[in-house]
Amino acid sequence: MLAALCTHAAQAELLAAELRRHPSQKNRDEHRKQTMAVATLSTRLRLSKLGRRKHQSSEEREASGAPRRRLWVVKE
């Protein structure tokens, strides 16, 4: 599966370059297909960013103790 990911990633790079040179609907569709294949394979191989994130409840607990940022200047 890793070999397939590398192949699709390389093809996506080539299609992106071709799309920049010759923007057409056919090239957009092919690039979209390759990008979706890379996303699917990376998810199956657990290479996505989600694997590195903590659970939302633990992020919420950490953020609740942090001071709030002010988006304005307080004049005294």
mmJSON file of the N, C-alpha and C atoms, coordinates in Angstrom:
{"data_MODEL":{"atom_site":{
"group_PDB":["ATOM","ATOM","ATOM","ATOM","ATOM","ATOM","ATOM","ATOM","ATOM","ATOM","ATOM","ATOM","ATOM","ATOM","ATOM","ATOM","ATOM","ATOM","ATOM","ATOM","ATOM","ATOM","ATOM","ATOM","ATOM","ATOM","ATOM","ATOM","ATOM","ATOM","ATOM","ATOM","ATOM","ATOM","ATOM","ATOM","ATOM","ATOM","ATOM","ATOM","ATOM","ATOM","ATOM","ATOM","ATOM","ATOM","ATOM","ATOM","ATOM","ATOM","ATOM","ATOM","ATOM","ATOM","ATOM","ATOM","ATOM","ATOM","ATOM","ATOM","ATOM","ATOM","ATOM","ATOM","ATOM","ATOM","ATOM","ATOM","ATOM","ATOM","ATOM","ATOM","ATOM","ATOM","ATOM","ATOM","ATOM","ATOM","ATOM","ATOM","ATOM","ATOM","ATOM","ATOM","ATOM","ATOM","ATOM","ATOM","ATOM","ATOM","ATOM","ATOM","ATOM","ATOM","ATOM","ATOM","ATOM","ATOM","ATOM","ATOM","ATOM","ATOM","ATOM","ATOM","ATOM","ATOM","ATOM","ATOM","ATOM","ATOM","ATOM","ATOM","ATOM","ATOM","ATOM","ATOM","ATOM","ATOM","ATOM","ATOM","ATOM","ATOM","ATOM","ATOM","ATOM","ATOM","ATOM","ATOM","ATOM","ATOM","ATOM","ATOM","ATOM","ATOM","ATOM","ATOM","ATOM","ATOM","ATOM","ATOM","ATOM","ATOM","ATOM","ATOM","ATOM","ATOM","ATOM","ATOM","ATOM","ATOM","ATOM","ATOM","ATOM","ATOM","ATOM","ATOM","ATOM","ATOM","ATOM","ATOM","ATOM","ATOM","ATOM","ATOM","ATOM","ATOM","ATOM","ATOM","ATOM","ATOM","ATOM","ATOM","ATOM","ATOM","ATOM","ATOM","ATOM","ATOM","ATOM","ATOM","ATOM","ATOM","ATOM","ATOM","ATOM","ATOM","ATOM","ATOM","ATOM","ATOM","ATOM","ATOM","ATOM","ATOM","ATOM","ATOM","ATOM","ATOM","ATOM","ATOM","ATOM","ATOM","ATOM","ATOM","ATOM","ATOM","ATOM","ATOM","ATOM","ATOM","ATOM","ATOM","ATOM","ATOM","ATOM","ATOM","ATOM","ATOM","ATOM","ATOM","ATOM","ATOM","ATOM","ATOM","ATOM","ATOM","ATOM","ATOM"],
"id":[1,2,3,4,5,6,7,8,9,10,11,12,13,14,15,16,17,18,19,20,21,22,23,24,25,26,27,28,29,30,31,32,33,34,35,36,37,38,39,40,41,42,43,44,45,46,47,48,49,50,51,52,53,54,55,56,57,58,59,60,61,62,63,64,65,66,67,68,69,70,71,72,73,74,75,76,77,78,79,80,81,82,83,84,85,86,87,88,89,90,91,92,93,94,95,96,97,98,99,100,101,102,103,104,105,106,107,108,109,110,111,112,113,114,115,116,117,118,119,120,121,122,123,124,125,126,127,128,129,130,131,132,133,134,135,136,137,138,139,140,141,142,143,144,145,146,147,148,149,150,151,152,153,154,155,156,157,158,159,160,161,162,163,164,165,166,167,168,169,170,171,172,173,174,175,176,177,178,179,180,181,182,183,184,185,186,187,188,189,190,191,192,193,194,195,196,197,198,199,200,201,202,203,204,205,206,207,208,209,210,211,212,213,214,215,216,217,218,219,220,221,222,223,224,225,226,227,228],
"type_symbol":["N","C","C","N","C","C","N","C","C","N","C","C","N","C","C","N","C","C","N","C","C","N","C","C","N","C","C","N","C","C","N","C","C","N","C","C","N","C","C","N","C","C","N","C","C","N","C","C","N","C","C","N","C","C","N","C","C","N","C","C","N","C","C","N","C","C","N","C","C","N","C","C","N","C","C","N","C","C","N","C","C","N","C","C","N","C","C","N","C","C","N","C","C","N","C","C","N","C","C","N","C","C","N","C","C","N","C","C","N","C","C","N","C","C","N","C","C","N","C","C","N","C","C","N","C","C","N","C","C","N","C","C","N","C","C","N","C","C","N","C","C","N","C","C","N","C","C","N","C","C","N","C","C","N","C","C","N","C","C","N","C","C","N","C","C","N","C","C","N","C","C","N","C","C","N","C","C","N","C","C","N","C","C","N","C","C","N","C","C","N","C","C","N","C","C","N","C","C","N","C","C","N","C","C","N","C","C","N","C","C","N","C","C","N","C","C","N","C","C","N","C","C","N","C","C","N","C","C"],
"label_atom_id":["N","CA","C","N","CA","C","N","CA","C","N","CA","C","N","CA","C","N","CA","C","N","CA","C","N","CA","C","N","CA","C","N","CA","C","N","CA","C","N","CA","C","N","CA","C","N","CA","C","N","CA","C","N","CA","C","N","CA","C","N","CA","C","N","CA","C","N","CA","C","N","CA","C","N","CA","C","N","CA","C","N","CA","C","N","CA","C","N","CA","C","N","CA","C","N","CA","C","N","CA","C","N","CA","C","N","CA","C","N","CA","C","N","CA","C","N","CA","C","N","CA","C","N","CA","C","N","CA","C","N","CA","C","N","CA","C","N","CA","C","N","CA","C","N","CA","C","N","CA","C","N","CA","C","N","CA","C","N","CA","C","N","CA","C","N","CA","C","N","CA","C","N","CA","C","N","CA","C","N","CA","C","N","CA","C","N","CA","C","N","CA","C","N","CA","C","N","CA","C","N","CA","C","N","CA","C","N","CA","C","N","CA","C","N","CA","C","N","CA","C","N","CA","C","N","CA","C","N","CA","C","N","CA","C","N","CA","C","N","CA","C","N","CA","C","N","CA","C","N","CA","C","N","CA","C","N","CA","C","N","CA","C","N","CA","C"],
"label_alt_id":[null,null,null,null,null,null,null,null,null,null,null,null,null,null,null,null,null,null,null,null,null,null,null,null,null,null,null,null,null,null,null,null,null,null,null,null,null,null,null,null,null,null,null,null,null,null,null,null,null,null,null,null,null,null,null,null,null,null,null,null,null,null,null,null,null,null,null,null,null,null,null,null,null,null,null,null,null,null,null,null,null,null,null,null,null,null,null,null,null,null,null,null,null,null,null,null,null,null,null,null,null,null,null,null,null,null,null,null,null,null,null,null,null,null,null,null,null,null,null,null,null,null,null,null,null,null,null,null,null,null,null,null,null,null,null,null,null,null,null,null,null,null,null,null,null,null,null,null,null,null,null,null,null,null,null,null,null,null,null,null,null,null,null,null,null,null,null,null,null,null,null,null,null,null,null,null,null,null,null,null,null,null,null,null,null,null,null,null,null,null,null,null,null,null,null,null,null,null,null,null,null,null,null,null,null,null,null,null,null,null,null,null,null,null,null,null,null,null,null,null,null,null,null,null,null,null,null,null],
"label_comp_id":["MET","MET","MET","LEU","LEU","LEU","ALA","ALA","ALA","ALA","ALA","ALA","LEU","LEU","LEU","CYS","CYS","CYS","THR","THR","THR","HIS","HIS","HIS","ALA","ALA","ALA","ALA","ALA","ALA","GLN","GLN","GLN","ALA","ALA","ALA","GLU","GLU","GLU","LEU","LEU","LEU","LEU","LEU","LEU","ALA","ALA","ALA","ALA","ALA","ALA","GLU","GLU","GLU","LEU","LEU","LEU","ARG","ARG","ARG","ARG","ARG","ARG","HIS","HIS","HIS","PRO","PRO","PRO","SER","SER","SER","GLN","GLN","GLN","LYS","LYS","LYS","ASN","ASN","ASN","ARG","ARG","ARG","ASP","ASP","ASP","GLU","GLU","GLU","HIS","HIS","HIS","ARG","ARG","ARG","LYS","LYS","LYS","GLN","GLN","GLN","THR","THR","THR","MET","MET","MET","ALA","ALA","ALA","VAL","VAL","VAL","ALA","ALA","ALA","THR","THR","THR","LEU","LEU","LEU","SER","SER","SER","THR","THR","THR","ARG","ARG","ARG","LEU","LEU","LEU","ARG","ARG","ARG","LEU","LEU","LEU","SER","SER","SER","LYS","LYS","LYS","LEU","LEU","LEU","GLY","GLY","GLY","ARG","ARG","ARG","ARG","ARG","ARG","LYS","LYS","LYS","HIS","HIS","HIS","GLN","GLN","GLN","SER","SER","SER","SER","SER","SER","GLU","GLU","GLU","GLU","GLU","GLU","ARG","ARG","ARG","GLU","GLU","GLU","ALA","ALA","ALA","SER","SER","SER","GLY","GLY","GLY","ALA","ALA","ALA","PRO","PRO","PRO","ARG","ARG","ARG","ARG","ARG","ARG","ARG","ARG","ARG","LEU","LEU","LEU","TRP","TRP","TRP","VAL","VAL","VAL","VAL","VAL","VAL","LYS","LYS","LYS","GLU","GLU","GLU"],
"label_asym_id":["A","A","A","A","A","A","A","A","A","A","A","A","A","A","A","A","A","A","A","A","A","A","A","A","A","A","A","A","A","A","A","A","A","A","A","A","A","A","A","A","A","A","A","A","A","A","A","A","A","A","A","A","A","A","A","A","A","A","A","A","A","A","A","A","A","A","A","A","A","A","A","A","A","A","A","A","A","A","A","A","A","A","A","A","A","A","A","A","A","A","A","A","A","A","A","A","A","A","A","A","A","A","A","A","A","A","A","A","A","A","A","A","A","A","A","A","A","A","A","A","A","A","A","A","A","A","A","A","A","A","A","A","A","A","A","A","A","A","A","A","A","A","A","A","A","A","A","A","A","A","A","A","A","A","A","A","A","A","A","A","A","A","A","A","A","A","A","A","A","A","A","A","A","A","A","A","A","A","A","A","A","A","A","A","A","A","A","A","A","A","A","A","A","A","A","A","A","A","A","A","A","A","A","A","A","A","A","A","A","A","A","A","A","A","A","A","A","A","A","A","A","A","A","A","A","A","A","A"],
"label_entity_id":["1","1","1","1","1","1","1","1","1","1","1","1","1","1","1","1","1","1","1","1","1","1","1","1","1","1","1","1","1","1","1","1","1","1","1","1","1","1","1","1","1","1","1","1","1","1","1","1","1","1","1","1","1","1","1","1","1","1","1","1","1","1","1","1","1","1","1","1","1","1","1","1","1","1","1","1","1","1","1","1","1","1","1","1","1","1","1","1","1","1","1","1","1","1","1","1","1","1","1","1","1","1","1","1","1","1","1","1","1","1","1","1","1","1","1","1","1","1","1","1","1","1","1","1","1","1","1","1","1","1","1","1","1","1","1","1","1","1","1","1","1","1","1","1","1","1","1","1","1","1","1","1","1","1","1","1","1","1","1","1","1","1","1","1","1","1","1","1","1","1","1","1","1","1","1","1","1","1","1","1","1","1","1","1","1","1","1","1","1","1","1","1","1","1","1","1","1","1","1","1","1","1","1","1","1","1","1","1","1","1","1","1","1","1","1","1","1","1","1","1","1","1","1","1","1","1","1","1"],
"label_seq_id":[1,1,1,2,2,2,3,3,3,4,4,4,5,5,5,6,6,6,7,7,7,8,8,8,9,9,9,10,10,10,11,11,11,12,12,12,13,13,13,14,14,14,15,15,15,16,16,16,17,17,17,18,18,18,19,19,19,20,20,20,21,21,21,22,22,22,23,23,23,24,24,24,25,25,25,26,26,26,27,27,27,28,28,28,29,29,29,30,30,30,31,31,31,32,32,32,33,33,33,34,34,34,35,35,35,36,36,36,37,37,37,38,38,38,39,39,39,40,40,40,41,41,41,42,42,42,43,43,43,44,44,44,45,45,45,46,46,46,47,47,47,48,48,48,49,49,49,50,50,50,51,51,51,52,52,52,53,53,53,54,54,54,55,55,55,56,56,56,57,57,57,58,58,58,59,59,59,60,60,60,61,61,61,62,62,62,63,63,63,64,64,64,65,65,65,66,66,66,67,67,67,68,68,68,69,69,69,70,70,70,71,71,71,72,72,72,73,73,73,74,74,74,75,75,75,76,76,76],
"pdbx_PDB_ins_code":[null,null,null,null,null,null,null,null,null,null,null,null,null,null,null,null,null,null,null,null,null,null,null,null,null,null,null,null,null,null,null,null,null,null,null,null,null,null,null,null,null,null,null,null,null,null,null,null,null,null,null,null,null,null,null,null,null,null,null,null,null,null,null,null,null,null,null,null,null,null,null,null,null,null,null,null,null,null,null,null,null,null,null,null,null,null,null,null,null,null,null,null,null,null,null,null,null,null,null,null,null,null,null,null,null,null,null,null,null,null,null,null,null,null,null,null,null,null,null,null,null,null,null,null,null,null,null,null,null,null,null,null,null,null,null,null,null,null,null,null,null,null,null,null,null,null,null,null,null,null,null,null,null,null,null,null,null,null,null,null,null,null,null,null,null,null,null,null,null,null,null,null,null,null,null,null,null,null,null,null,null,null,null,null,null,null,null,null,null,null,null,null,null,null,null,null,null,null,null,null,null,null,null,null,null,null,null,null,null,null,null,null,null,null,null,null,null,null,null,null,null,null,null,null,null,null,null,null],
"Cartn_x":[0.812,0.0,0.867,2.011,2.916,3.439,3.712,4.17,3.081,1.834,0.718,0.605,0.8,0.754,1.838,3.044,4.151,3.871,3.315,2.996,1.937,0.865,-0.205,0.276,1.133,1.66,2.516,3.347,4.181,3.312,2.297,1.402,0.633,0.242,-0.466,0.427,1.715,2.657,2.797,2.914,3.031,1.758,0.613,-0.649,-0.819,-0.334,-0.413,0.425,1.603,2.446,1.78,1.187,0.492,-0.722,-1.405,-2.569,-2.175,-1.007,-0.526,-0.173,0.395,0.759,-0.462,-1.359,-2.525,-3.782,-4.378,-5.588,-6.768,-7.284,-8.465,-9.283,-10.518,-11.389,-10.909,-10.385,-9.876,-8.712,-7.783,-6.646,-7.099,-8.102,-8.625,-9.234,-10.005,-10.64,-9.599,-8.579,-7.53,-6.771,-6.473,-5.753,-6.61,-7.915,-8.821,-8.858,-8.888,-8.896,-7.622,-6.482,-5.211,-5.12,-5.593,-5.564,-6.444,-7.611,-8.489,-7.86,-7.154,-6.488,-5.392,-4.629,-3.573,-4.189,-5.295,-5.952,-6.479,-7.071,-7.608,-6.497,-5.421,-4.314,-3.628,-3.454,-2.791,-3.657,-4.979,-5.865,-5.763,-5.742,-5.631,-4.291,-3.259,-1.94,-1.732,-2.763,-2.719,-1.59,-1.482,-0.462,-1.056,-2.306,-2.952,-2.618,-2.976,-2.701,-3.548,-4.671,-5.553,-4.879,-3.933,-3.255,-2.388,-1.973,-1.095,-1.865,-3.142,-3.935,-4.447,-4.61,-5.202,-6.718,-7.377,-8.827,-9.36,-10.511,-11.046,-11.31,-11.729,-12.04,-10.779,-9.632,-8.402,-7.91,-8.132,-7.766,-8.624,-9.889,-10.785,-10.363,-9.971,-9.52,-8.265,-7.336,-6.115,-6.43,-7.343,-7.673,-8.478,-9.244,-10.076,-9.233,-8.04,-7.188,-6.335,-6.294,-5.468,-6.193,-5.428,-6.073,-6.639,-7.723,-8.36,-7.52,-7.444,-6.724,-7.673,-7.173,-7.994,-7.67,-8.718,-8.537,-8.607,-8.591,-8.616,-7.667,-7.342,-6.423,-7.241,-6.899,-7.603,-6.871,-7.581,-6.985,-7.316,-6.303,-6.512,-6.362],
"Cartn_y":[-1.184,0.0,1.265,1.184,2.331,2.651,1.613,1.82,2.515,2.132,2.767,4.241,4.524,5.916,6.737,6.199,6.924,7.156,6.147,6.275,7.345,7.304,8.296,9.697,9.819,11.137,11.711,10.875,11.339,11.733,10.939,11.273,12.56,12.769,13.996,15.212,15.093,16.2,16.51,15.469,15.674,16.297,15.827,16.394,17.842,18.174,19.558,20.476,20.01,20.807,20.971,19.888,19.949,20.871,20.846,21.705,23.177,23.471,24.866,25.323,24.41,24.766,24.854,23.876,23.802,23.563,24.637,24.445,24.032,22.858,22.381,21.518,21.311,20.523,19.085,18.551,17.176,17.05,18.014,17.99,18.185,19.053,19.25,17.959,17.283,16.033,14.97,14.839,13.85,14.173,15.453,15.861,15.592,15.864,15.606,14.113,13.269,11.817,11.357,11.864,11.473,11.972,13.185,13.746,12.933,12.517,11.69,10.321,9.769,8.48,8.607,9.691,9.921,10.079,10.836,11.032,9.712,8.9,7.612,6.689,6.613,5.732,6.219,7.528,8.039,7.809,7.864,7.571,6.097,5.226,3.792,3.439,4.174,3.935,4.744,5.468,6.309,7.333,7.997,9.031,10.431,10.518,11.82,12.55,13.815,14.641,14.225,13.569,13.192,12.276,11.476,10.56,11.261,12.481,13.218,14.132,14.354,15.238,14.498,15.22,14.658,14.605,13.961,13.928,15.324,15.673,17.018,17.358,16.388,16.693,17.099,16.462,16.842,18.206,18.51,19.841,20.91,20.593,21.556,21.82,20.767,20.934,21.801,21.588,22.404,23.853,24.073,25.43,26.17,25.45,26.118,26.801,26.306,26.913,28.048,28.202,29.253,30.593,31.674,32.994,33.344,34.091,34.502,35.587,35.519,36.574,37.724,38.912,40.084,40.541,40.859,41.321,42.83,43.503,44.951,45.457,46.714,47.319,47.963,47.667,48.235,49.501,50.64,51.915,52.178,52.548,52.813,54.271],
"Cartn_z":[0.0,0.0,0.0,0.646,0.675,-0.721,-1.506,-2.889,-3.706,-3.48,-4.194,-3.801,-2.511,-2.057,-2.74,-2.804,-3.447,-4.93,-5.582,-7.006,-7.229,-6.441,-6.597,-6.252,-5.253,-4.872,-5.999,-6.609,-7.721,-8.912,-9.206,-10.31,-10.032,-8.789,-8.427,-8.625,-8.29,-8.509,-9.994,-10.798,-12.252,-12.819,-12.358,-12.834,-12.378,-11.191,-10.715,-11.605,-11.986,-12.876,-14.242,-14.736,-16.024,-15.937,-14.82,-14.625,-14.599,-14.005,-14.008,-15.419,-16.208,-17.59,-18.505,-18.373,-19.258,-18.43,-17.893,-17.087,-17.967,-17.74,-18.462,-17.499,-17.865,-16.992,-16.882,-17.958,-17.947,-16.958,-16.991,-16.066,-14.617,-14.412,-13.054,-12.51,-13.37,-12.937,-12.6,-13.426,-13.163,-11.879,-11.67,-10.463,-9.223,-9.32,-8.204,-7.872,-8.889,-8.663,-7.967,-8.411,-7.793,-6.36,-6.119,-4.769,-3.832,-4.316,-3.497,-3.227,-4.206,-4.005,-2.946,-2.996,-1.996,-0.61,-0.517,0.776,1.33,0.473,0.913,1.404,0.625,1.021,2.29,2.425,3.625,4.86,4.699,5.825,6.199,5.197,5.486,6.114,5.75,6.333,7.612,8.015,9.217,9.159,8.016,7.856,7.939,8.322,8.351,9.646,9.714,10.882,12.082,11.819,12.92,13.92,13.474,14.37,15.398,15.093,16.003,16.949,16.675,17.534,18.752,19.827,21.029,20.839,21.774,21.735,22.055,21.485,21.673,23.128,23.923,25.324,26.088,25.786,26.476,25.989,24.706,24.211,24.874,25.095,25.721,27.166,27.895,29.272,29.339,28.397,28.383,28.065,27.136,26.725,27.783,28.599,29.601,30.677,30.951,31.968,31.429,30.13,29.531,29.62,29.798,29.834,28.458,28.467,27.221,26.551,25.235,24.509,24.253,24.432,24.129,22.724,21.99,20.611,20.519,21.665,21.664,22.749,22.674,23.631,24.743,25.987,27.126,27.542,27.51,27.895,29.353,30.108,31.538,31.835],
"occupancy":[1.0,1.0,1.0,1.0,1.0,1.0,1.0,1.0,1.0,1.0,1.0,1.0,1.0,1.0,1.0,1.0,1.0,1.0,1.0,1.0,1.0,1.0,1.0,1.0,1.0,1.0,1.0,1.0,1.0,1.0,1.0,1.0,1.0,1.0,1.0,1.0,1.0,1.0,1.0,1.0,1.0,1.0,1.0,1.0,1.0,1.0,1.0,1.0,1.0,1.0,1.0,1.0,1.0,1.0,1.0,1.0,1.0,1.0,1.0,1.0,1.0,1.0,1.0,1.0,1.0,1.0,1.0,1.0,1.0,1.0,1.0,1.0,1.0,1.0,1.0,1.0,1.0,1.0,1.0,1.0,1.0,1.0,1.0,1.0,1.0,1.0,1.0,1.0,1.0,1.0,1.0,1.0,1.0,1.0,1.0,1.0,1.0,1.0,1.0,1.0,1.0,1.0,1.0,1.0,1.0,1.0,1.0,1.0,1.0,1.0,1.0,1.0,1.0,1.0,1.0,1.0,1.0,1.0,1.0,1.0,1.0,1.0,1.0,1.0,1.0,1.0,1.0,1.0,1.0,1.0,1.0,1.0,1.0,1.0,1.0,1.0,1.0,1.0,1.0,1.0,1.0,1.0,1.0,1.0,1.0,1.0,1.0,1.0,1.0,1.0,1.0,1.0,1.0,1.0,1.0,1.0,1.0,1.0,1.0,1.0,1.0,1.0,1.0,1.0,1.0,1.0,1.0,1.0,1.0,1.0,1.0,1.0,1.0,1.0,1.0,1.0,1.0,1.0,1.0,1.0,1.0,1.0,1.0,1.0,1.0,1.0,1.0,1.0,1.0,1.0,1.0,1.0,1.0,1.0,1.0,1.0,1.0,1.0,1.0,1.0,1.0,1.0,1.0,1.0,1.0,1.0,1.0,1.0,1.0,1.0,1.0,1.0,1.0,1.0,1.0,1.0,1.0,1.0,1.0,1.0,1.0,1.0,1.0,1.0,1.0,1.0,1.0,1.0],
"B_iso_or_equiv":[0.0,0.0,0.0,0.0,0.0,0.0,0.0,0.0,0.0,0.0,0.0,0.0,0.0,0.0,0.0,0.0,0.0,0.0,0.0,0.0,0.0,0.0,0.0,0.0,0.0,0.0,0.0,0.0,0.0,0.0,0.0,0.0,0.0,0.0,0.0,0.0,0.0,0.0,0.0,0.0,0.0,0.0,0.0,0.0,0.0,0.0,0.0,0.0,0.0,0.0,0.0,0.0,0.0,0.0,0.0,0.0,0.0,0.0,0.0,0.0,0.0,0.0,0.0,0.0,0.0,0.0,0.0,0.0,0.0,0.0,0.0,0.0,0.0,0.0,0.0,0.0,0.0,0.0,0.0,0.0,0.0,0.0,0.0,0.0,0.0,0.0,0.0,0.0,0.0,0.0,0.0,0.0,0.0,0.0,0.0,0.0,0.0,0.0,0.0,0.0,0.0,0.0,0.0,0.0,0.0,0.0,0.0,0.0,0.0,0.0,0.0,0.0,0.0,0.0,0.0,0.0,0.0,0.0,0.0,0.0,0.0,0.0,0.0,0.0,0.0,0.0,0.0,0.0,0.0,0.0,0.0,0.0,0.0,0.0,0.0,0.0,0.0,0.0,0.0,0.0,0.0,0.0,0.0,0.0,0.0,0.0,0.0,0.0,0.0,0.0,0.0,0.0,0.0,0.0,0.0,0.0,0.0,0.0,0.0,0.0,0.0,0.0,0.0,0.0,0.0,0.0,0.0,0.0,0.0,0.0,0.0,0.0,0.0,0.0,0.0,0.0,0.0,0.0,0.0,0.0,0.0,0.0,0.0,0.0,0.0,0.0,0.0,0.0,0.0,0.0,0.0,0.0,0.0,0.0,0.0,0.0,0.0,0.0,0.0,0.0,0.0,0.0,0.0,0.0,0.0,0.0,0.0,0.0,0.0,0.0,0.0,0.0,0.0,0.0,0.0,0.0,0.0,0.0,0.0,0.0,0.0,0.0,0.0,0.0,0.0,0.0,0.0,0.0],
"pdbx_formal_charge":[null,null,null,null,null,null,null,null,null,null,null,null,null,null,null,null,null,null,null,null,null,null,null,null,null,null,null,null,null,null,null,null,null,null,null,null,null,null,null,null,null,null,null,null,null,null,null,null,null,null,null,null,null,null,null,null,null,null,null,null,null,null,null,null,null,null,null,null,null,null,null,null,null,null,null,null,null,null,null,null,null,null,null,null,null,null,null,null,null,null,null,null,null,null,null,null,null,null,null,null,null,null,null,null,null,null,null,null,null,null,null,null,null,null,null,null,null,null,null,null,null,null,null,null,null,null,null,null,null,null,null,null,null,null,null,null,null,null,null,null,null,null,null,null,null,null,null,null,null,null,null,null,null,null,null,null,null,null,null,null,null,null,null,null,null,null,null,null,null,null,null,null,null,null,null,null,null,null,null,null,null,null,null,null,null,null,null,null,null,null,null,null,null,null,null,null,null,null,null,null,null,null,null,null,null,null,null,null,null,null,null,null,null,null,null,null,null,null,null,null,null,null,null,null,null,null,null,null],
"auth_seq_id":[1,1,1,2,2,2,3,3,3,4,4,4,5,5,5,6,6,6,7,7,7,8,8,8,9,9,9,10,10,10,11,11,11,12,12,12,13,13,13,14,14,14,15,15,15,16,16,16,17,17,17,18,18,18,19,19,19,20,20,20,21,21,21,22,22,22,23,23,23,24,24,24,25,25,25,26,26,26,27,27,27,28,28,28,29,29,29,30,30,30,31,31,31,32,32,32,33,33,33,34,34,34,35,35,35,36,36,36,37,37,37,38,38,38,39,39,39,40,40,40,41,41,41,42,42,42,43,43,43,44,44,44,45,45,45,46,46,46,47,47,47,48,48,48,49,49,49,50,50,50,51,51,51,52,52,52,53,53,53,54,54,54,55,55,55,56,56,56,57,57,57,58,58,58,59,59,59,60,60,60,61,61,61,62,62,62,63,63,63,64,64,64,65,65,65,66,66,66,67,67,67,68,68,68,69,69,69,70,70,70,71,71,71,72,72,72,73,73,73,74,74,74,75,75,75,76,76,76],
"auth_comp_id":["MET","MET","MET","LEU","LEU","LEU","ALA","ALA","ALA","ALA","ALA","ALA","LEU","LEU","LEU","CYS","CYS","CYS","THR","THR","THR","HIS","HIS","HIS","ALA","ALA","ALA","ALA","ALA","ALA","GLN","GLN","GLN","ALA","ALA","ALA","GLU","GLU","GLU","LEU","LEU","LEU","LEU","LEU","LEU","ALA","ALA","ALA","ALA","ALA","ALA","GLU","GLU","GLU","LEU","LEU","LEU","ARG","ARG","ARG","ARG","ARG","ARG","HIS","HIS","HIS","PRO","PRO","PRO","SER","SER","SER","GLN","GLN","GLN","LYS","LYS","LYS","ASN","ASN","ASN","ARG","ARG","ARG","ASP","ASP","ASP","GLU","GLU","GLU","HIS","HIS","HIS","ARG","ARG","ARG","LYS","LYS","LYS","GLN","GLN","GLN","THR","THR","THR","MET","MET","MET","ALA","ALA","ALA","VAL","VAL","VAL","ALA","ALA","ALA","THR","THR","THR","LEU","LEU","LEU","SER","SER","SER","THR","THR","THR","ARG","ARG","ARG","LEU","LEU","LEU","ARG","ARG","ARG","LEU","LEU","LEU","SER","SER","SER","LYS","LYS","LYS","LEU","LEU","LEU","GLY","GLY","GLY","ARG","ARG","ARG","ARG","ARG","ARG","LYS","LYS","LYS","HIS","HIS","HIS","GLN","GLN","GLN","SER","SER","SER","SER","SER","SER","GLU","GLU","GLU","GLU","GLU","GLU","ARG","ARG","ARG","GLU","GLU","GLU","ALA","ALA","ALA","SER","SER","SER","GLY","GLY","GLY","ALA","ALA","ALA","PRO","PRO","PRO","ARG","ARG","ARG","ARG","ARG","ARG","ARG","ARG","ARG","LEU","LEU","LEU","TRP","TRP","TRP","VAL","VAL","VAL","VAL","VAL","VAL","LYS","LYS","LYS","GLU","GLU","GLU"],
"auth_asym_id":["A","A","A","A","A","A","A","A","A","A","A","A","A","A","A","A","A","A","A","A","A","A","A","A","A","A","A","A","A","A","A","A","A","A","A","A","A","A","A","A","A","A","A","A","A","A","A","A","A","A","A","A","A","A","A","A","A","A","A","A","A","A","A","A","A","A","A","A","A","A","A","A","A","A","A","A","A","A","A","A","A","A","A","A","A","A","A","A","A","A","A","A","A","A","A","A","A","A","A","A","A","A","A","A","A","A","A","A","A","A","A","A","A","A","A","A","A","A","A","A","A","A","A","A","A","A","A","A","A","A","A","A","A","A","A","A","A","A","A","A","A","A","A","A","A","A","A","A","A","A","A","A","A","A","A","A","A","A","A","A","A","A","A","A","A","A","A","A","A","A","A","A","A","A","A","A","A","A","A","A","A","A","A","A","A","A","A","A","A","A","A","A","A","A","A","A","A","A","A","A","A","A","A","A","A","A","A","A","A","A","A","A","A","A","A","A","A","A","A","A","A","A","A","A","A","A","A","A"],
"auth_atom_id":["N","CA","C","N","CA","C","N","CA","C","N","CA","C","N","CA","C","N","CA","C","N","CA","C","N","CA","C","N","CA","C","N","CA","C","N","CA","C","N","CA","C","N","CA","C","N","CA","C","N","CA","C","N","CA","C","N","CA","C","N","CA","C","N","CA","C","N","CA","C","N","CA","C","N","CA","C","N","CA","C","N","CA","C","N","CA","C","N","CA","C","N","CA","C","N","CA","C","N","CA","C","N","CA","C","N","CA","C","N","CA","C","N","CA","C","N","CA","C","N","CA","C","N","CA","C","N","CA","C","N","CA","C","N","CA","C","N","CA","C","N","CA","C","N","CA","C","N","CA","C","N","CA","C","N","CA","C","N","CA","C","N","CA","C","N","CA","C","N","CA","C","N","CA","C","N","CA","C","N","CA","C","N","CA","C","N","CA","C","N","CA","C","N","CA","C","N","CA","C","N","CA","C","N","CA","C","N","CA","C","N","CA","C","N","CA","C","N","CA","C","N","CA","C","N","CA","C","N","CA","C","N","CA","C","N","CA","C","N","CA","C","N","CA","C","N","CA","C","N","CA","C","N","CA","C","N","CA","C","N","CA","C","N","CA","C"],
"pdbx_PDB_model_num":[1,1,1,1,1,1,1,1,1,1,1,1,1,1,1,1,1,1,1,1,1,1,1,1,1,1,1,1,1,1,1,1,1,1,1,1,1,1,1,1,1,1,1,1,1,1,1,1,1,1,1,1,1,1,1,1,1,1,1,1,1,1,1,1,1,1,1,1,1,1,1,1,1,1,1,1,1,1,1,1,1,1,1,1,1,1,1,1,1,1,1,1,1,1,1,1,1,1,1,1,1,1,1,1,1,1,1,1,1,1,1,1,1,1,1,1,1,1,1,1,1,1,1,1,1,1,1,1,1,1,1,1,1,1,1,1,1,1,1,1,1,1,1,1,1,1,1,1,1,1,1,1,1,1,1,1,1,1,1,1,1,1,1,1,1,1,1,1,1,1,1,1,1,1,1,1,1,1,1,1,1,1,1,1,1,1,1,1,1,1,1,1,1,1,1,1,1,1,1,1,1,1,1,1,1,1,1,1,1,1,1,1,1,1,1,1,1,1,1,1,1,1,1,1,1,1,1,1]
}}}
